Amino acid sequence: MSLLHVEHKQTVQHNAYDQDPYAKEFGVKISEKLASVEARILPAPWLKYHETGKEKDCLPQVGQWNMMNKKMINGMTVSRWACINFSRSVQDSVARGFCNELAQMCQVSGMEFNPEPVIPIYSARPELVEKALKHVYNASMNKTKGKELELLLAILPDNNGSLYGDLKRICETDLGLISQCCLTKHVFKISKQYLANVALKINVKTGGRNTVLLDAISCRIPLVSDIPTIIFGADVTHPENGEDSSPSIAAVVASQDWPEVTKYAGLVCAQAHRQELIQDLYKTWQDPVRGTVSGGMIRDLLVSFRKATGQKPLRIIFYRFVMQISLVKVYTIIFHFQIPHLS
């Protein structure tokens, strides 16, 4: 008997569902036995890394692998970066040491990463997050003569309340900065595994690719490798029950490389409260000069694919995620067609 089965049985017995008067009134019976569902374990895919690494490919074992002796297949360049320290317990010397170790790990992993920040590490109080971020942004722009930062590292207290959300909101919607947050506990206790994981995140955020499927490079993925294909994924998140005013949030992502289908772009929009249908997926409006104009999230991502790959997708694979009570449904739709105009 598995641990999950034991915990489930204990929960059912502890809550005494069979004695619950409301359950009895509605004729609800809850079994102590978990449902048995047939399943299978899919074979792990071979992963391709950069040719300059000691290990050029990798077969994950039990869903796990690491970056030892491997290099990112497309490592990005980070020349202009800065660090802001919101943790009072982290001294400047400790922060500098952490940043230096992280820069070295990025280089070892396959990135070109400048070991020196644009400006000295800036310490700030969490309650002044907006003022501190704008100061670092402006000081960096002055130092680089108008060239924007490519990365902002942020050291946060372990218990930081709303600081993380505020920092991300300001960086992404106001300043247009790519940010990477690190907790104080990791700054004091630096591990190679942690640094490697952060380096992978930084590379993807700055536009790189850490690895691709070997089958994709060899053009052996069914319904993907034969013709230019774009893969979409879409979902809608609703407010909690009882929240009657907040909007629902729709998100759509789409692959931006082919045949690898490894790199994705995403769009997010707010829409009517608890509306499951994605309202901005496709829309038209009347322009006084151009007449009927088509737009929406799908078109924007198709145009992005065209610019990134130089090709129009001839096939769309669309995954739509729907949550119903405790059941997750994934709808997969495959389209084959010619796209007439993408500009």
Solvent accessible surface area in square Angstrom, and as a share of the most:
residue,aa,sasa,rsa
1,M,160,0.71
2,S,66,0.42
3,L,133,0.66
4,L,123,0.61
5,H,46,0.20
6,V,50,0.29
7,E,87,0.39
8,H,54,0.24
9,K,69,0.29
10,Q,109,0.48
11,T,69,0.40
12,V,12,0.07
13,Q,98,0.43
14,H,158,0.71
15,N,70,0.36
16,A,38,0.29
17,Y,73,0.28
18,D,101,0.52
19,Q,117,0.52
20,D,50,0.26
21,P,90,0.57
22,Y,155,0.59
23,A,16,0.13
24,K,125,0.53
25,E,136,0.61
26,F,157,0.66
27,G,57,0.54
28,V,78,0.45
29,K,190,0.80
30,I,82,0.42
31,S,71,0.46
32,E,70,0.31
33,K,162,0.69
34,L,71,0.35
35,A,92,0.72
36,S,116,0.75
37,V,125,0.72
38,E,172,0.77
39,A,101,0.78
40,R,196,0.71
41,I,171,0.87
42,L,116,0.58
43,P,120,0.76
44,A,43,0.34
45,P,71,0.44
46,W,117,0.41
47,L,11,0.05
48,K,30,0.13
49,Y,3,0.01
50,H,68,0.31
51,E,98,0.44
52,T,95,0.55
53,G,6,0.05
54,K,173,0.73
55,E,69,0.31
56,K,88,0.37
57,D,58,0.30
58,C,16,0.09
59,L,63,0.31
60,P,11,0.07
61,Q,115,0.51
62,V,148,0.85
63,G,63,0.60
64,Q,136,0.60
65,W,121,0.42
66,N,85,0.44
67,M,24,0.11
68,M,132,0.59
69,N,72,0.37
70,K,12,0.05
71,K,71,0.30
72,M,2,0.01
73,I,27,0.14
74,N,60,0.31
75,G,33,0.32
76,M,67,0.30
77,T,67,0.39
78,V,1,0.00
79,S,47,0.30
80,R,62,0.23
81,W,1,0.00
82,A,0,0.00
83,C,0,0.00
84,I,0,0.00
85,N,2,0.01
86,F,1,0.00
87,S,8,0.05
88,R,180,0.66
89,S,68,0.44
90,V,6,0.03
91,Q,113,0.50
92,D,66,0.34
93,S,69,0.44
94,V,48,0.28
95,A,0,0.00
96,R,138,0.50
97,G,34,0.33
98,F,2,0.01
99,C,6,0.03
100,N,65,0.34
101,E,60,0.27
102,L,0,0.00
103,A,1,0.01
104,Q,87,0.39
105,M,28,0.13
106,C,0,0.00
107,Q,72,0.32
108,V,101,0.58
109,S,5,0.03
110,G,27,0.25
111,M,7,0.03
112,E,123,0.55
113,F,8,0.03
114,N,59,0.30
115,P,70,0.44
116,E,116,0.52
117,P,35,0.22
118,V,20,0.12
119,I,19,0.10
120,P,113,0.71
121,I,24,0.12
122,Y,73,0.28
123,S,62,0.40
124,A,20,0.15
125,R,128,0.47
126,P,37,0.24
127,E,102,0.46
128,L,75,0.37
129,V,16,0.09
130,E,80,0.36
131,K,149,0.63
132,A,3,0.02
133,L,0,0.00
134,K,72,0.31
135,H,85,0.38
136,V,1,0.00
137,Y,37,0.14
138,N,81,0.42
139,A,28,0.22
140,S,0,0.00
141,M,47,0.21
142,N,119,0.61
143,K,131,0.56
144,T,24,0.14
145,K,188,0.80
146,G,45,0.43
147,K,123,0.52
148,E,84,0.38
149,L,13,0.06
150,E,48,0.21
151,L,0,0.00
152,L,0,0.00
153,L,3,0.02
154,A,0,0.00
155,I,1,0.01
156,L,2,0.01
157,P,30,0.19
158,D,65,0.34
159,N,143,0.73
160,N,32,0.17
161,G,75,0.73
162,S,78,0.50
163,L,8,0.04
164,Y,110,0.42
165,G,42,0.40
166,D,40,0.21
167,L,0,0.00
168,K,34,0.14
169,R,132,0.48
170,I,3,0.02
171,C,0,0.00
172,E,116,0.52
173,T,110,0.64
174,D,81,0.42
175,L,22,0.11
176,G,53,0.51
177,L,6,0.03
178,I,65,0.33
179,S,5,0.03
180,Q,10,0.05
181,C,20,0.12
182,C,2,0.01
183,L,52,0.26
184,T,11,0.06
185,K,111,0.47
186,H,55,0.24
187,V,2,0.01
188,F,108,0.45
189,K,165,0.70
190,I,67,0.34
191,S,50,0.32
192,K,137,0.58
193,Q,140,0.62
194,Y,36,0.14
195,L,1,0.01
196,A,14,0.11
197,N,69,0.35
198,V,5,0.03
199,A,0,0.00
200,L,41,0.20
201,K,111,0.47
202,I,0,0.00
203,N,0,0.00
204,V,83,0.48
205,K,79,0.34
206,T,22,0.13
207,G,25,0.24
208,G,4,0.04
209,R,43,0.16
210,N,26,0.13
211,T,26,0.15
212,V,3,0.01
213,L,59,0.30
214,L,42,0.21
215,D,60,0.31
216,A,0,0.00
217,I,77,0.39
218,S,47,0.31
219,C,74,0.45
220,R,143,0.52
221,I,36,0.18
222,P,114,0.72
223,L,86,0.43
224,V,8,0.05
225,S,12,0.08
226,D,97,0.50
227,I,50,0.25
228,P,17,0.11
229,T,0,0.00
230,I,0,0.00
231,I,26,0.13
232,F,1,0.01
233,G,11,0.10
234,A,2,0.01
235,D,59,0.30
236,V,11,0.06
237,T,91,0.53
238,H,53,0.24
239,P,20,0.12
240,E,147,0.66
241,N,141,0.72
242,G,73,0.71
243,E,68,0.31
244,D,118,0.61
245,S,98,0.63
246,S,42,0.27
247,P,66,0.41
248,S,0,0.00
249,I,67,0.34
250,A,0,0.00
251,A,37,0.29
252,V,0,0.00
253,V,60,0.35
254,A,0,0.00
255,S,0,0.00
256,Q,17,0.07
257,D,17,0.09
258,W,54,0.19
259,P,27,0.17
260,E,32,0.14
261,V,21,0.12
262,T,48,0.28
263,K,80,0.34
264,Y,98,0.37
265,A,33,0.26
266,G,48,0.46
267,L,61,0.30
268,V,105,0.60
269,C,24,0.15
270,A,62,0.48
271,Q,14,0.06
272,A,51,0.39
273,H,68,0.30
274,R,113,0.41
275,Q,62,0.28
276,E,60,0.27
277,L,133,0.66
278,I,11,0.06
279,Q,79,0.35
280,D,40,0.20
281,L,47,0.24
282,Y,134,0.51
283,K,89,0.38
284,T,72,0.42
285,W,110,0.39
286,Q,132,0.59
287,D,34,0.18
288,P,136,0.85
289,V,136,0.78
290,R,165,0.60
291,G,29,0.28
292,T,89,0.52
293,V,18,0.10
294,S,44,0.28
295,G,5,0.05
296,G,8,0.07
297,M,11,0.05
298,I,31,0.16
299,R,67,0.25
300,D,79,0.41
301,L,4,0.02
302,L,16,0.08
303,V,22,0.13
304,S,39,0.25
305,F,1,0.00
306,R,82,0.30
307,K,159,0.67
308,A,66,0.51
309,T,35,0.21
310,G,57,0.54
311,Q,71,0.32
312,K,62,0.26
313,P,0,0.00
314,L,52,0.26
315,R,9,0.03
316,I,12,0.06
317,I,10,0.05
318,F,20,0.08
319,Y,78,0.30
320,R,36,0.13
321,F,79,0.33
322,V,20,0.12
323,M,129,0.57
324,Q,84,0.37
325,I,177,0.90
326,S,106,0.68
327,L,101,0.50
328,V,84,0.48
329,K,71,0.30
330,V,78,0.45
331,Y,101,0.38
332,T,70,0.41
333,I,82,0.42
334,I,68,0.35
335,F,86,0.36
336,H,108,0.48
337,F,72,0.30
338,Q,142,0.63
339,I,16,0.08
340,P,99,0.62
341,H,141,0.63
342,L,19,0.09
343,S,114,0.74
